[in-house]
Amino acid sequence: MALGRLLHGDPQTITRGETIGPARAYEVFTAVFFGGRRHRAFSRLVELSGARPGDKVLDVGCGTGYLTRLVAAAVAPGGSTVGIDPSPTVVGYARSKAGGSACSYETGVAEALEVPDASFDVVVTSLAIHHIPADVRPAALREMFRVLRPGGRLLLADFRPPRSRLGRHLIGVLTGPAMEHNPVDLLDGLAAGAGFEVRARGDVRPHLRYVQATRPEIVR
Ligand SMILES: C[S@@+](CC[C@H](N)C(=O)[O-])C[C@H]1O[C@@H](n2cnc3c(N)ncnc32)[C@H](O)[C@@H]1O
C-alpha cells in the first residue's frame, strides 16, 4: 500500500481521479512490474489500436507518455499524437521525453476533454480507466466517442488482475484495492454504453485486458 501511495499520490487531494506521483518512480515500477515485457506489451497495444501513418491519435491518461511515443512512431510520417493527463508532473516528464517525435501533451481529464468533436482517427488509453472514479467513467467514454471521427477506432487497455487469489492479494498489497479488484470485464459495457461498436477483446501478457471498438459511421 505504501508503494501505491508513492506511485499514486494522495487520493484525498484529488477530485477528478487518482493521479500518479513521481514520474521516474512510476517508470521504474512499471518496468519491473512488466518483468522486461513492457515494450513488447505496449507495442502490441499499438498494433491493436490500428494506428496507421498519417493518423491523429489521442492518448487519454497518458502518464509518462510511454504509449504515446510508441504510437507516434507508428503514425509517422504525417501523423501526430496528443497525450492528456491531469498530472502536471507526468505531463512535464512526457514533454521532456518527446524529442523530435510528433507528440504533444496537455493537462486535462478524460471526462471533460478540451478538444473539438470528431478531431481524432484513433483514441487509446492504457492503465488509466481504473484511476478514473467509477461514476465518471461513462462520461469519459462518451468524451472519447465525441472526439473520434465517425469510423474512428478506440483501444481501451487496463490492468487485468491475476486469476489466482494469491496473485490478487499480492497486487492488493503492492498497489491497493483498485487494481486488485479492477473490473476489467466491464470495459465492453462501458464502450457499448457510450455508443461504440465493440469489435474484439482479449489479453496482452502479462497484465493487460483490451477492448477494440469503433465509432459507427452512422449513429442509430
Ligand atoms: C497508471 S497511470 C497509466 C499511465 C500510462 N497510460 C501508462 O500506460 O503507463 C494512470 C494515469 O491516469 C491518470 N488519470 C487519473 N485520473 C484521470 C482522469 N480523470 N482523466 C485522465 N487521466 C487520469 C493519472 O494521472 C495517471 O497518469
The ligand as a Gaussian input file, in Angstrom:
#p B3LYP/6-31G(d) Opt

LIG

0 1
 C       -1.240000       4.033000     -14.107000
 S       -1.132000       5.551000     -14.952000
 C       -1.060000       4.992000     -16.648000
 C       -0.238000       5.914000     -17.485000
 C        0.015000       5.444000     -18.902000
 N       -1.187000       5.479000     -19.703000
 C        0.641000       4.085000     -18.939000
 O        0.091000       3.167000     -19.544000
 O        1.731000       3.938000     -18.375000
 C       -2.777000       6.205000     -14.859000
 C       -2.880000       7.632000     -15.329000
 O       -4.242000       8.038000     -15.314000
 C       -4.252000       9.402000     -14.992000
 N       -5.597000       9.847000     -14.584000
 C       -6.139000       9.866000     -13.340000
 N       -7.377000      10.395000     -13.388000
 C       -7.628000      10.711000     -14.684000
 C       -8.723000      11.324000     -15.349000
 N       -9.831000      11.680000     -14.692000
 N       -8.615000      11.513000     -16.676000
 C       -7.499000      11.132000     -17.360000
 N       -6.435000      10.547000     -16.768000
 C       -6.497000      10.342000     -15.446000
 C       -3.200000       9.529000     -13.912000
 O       -2.728000      10.846000     -13.723000
 C       -2.124000       8.595000     -14.435000
 O       -1.130000       9.274000     -15.163000

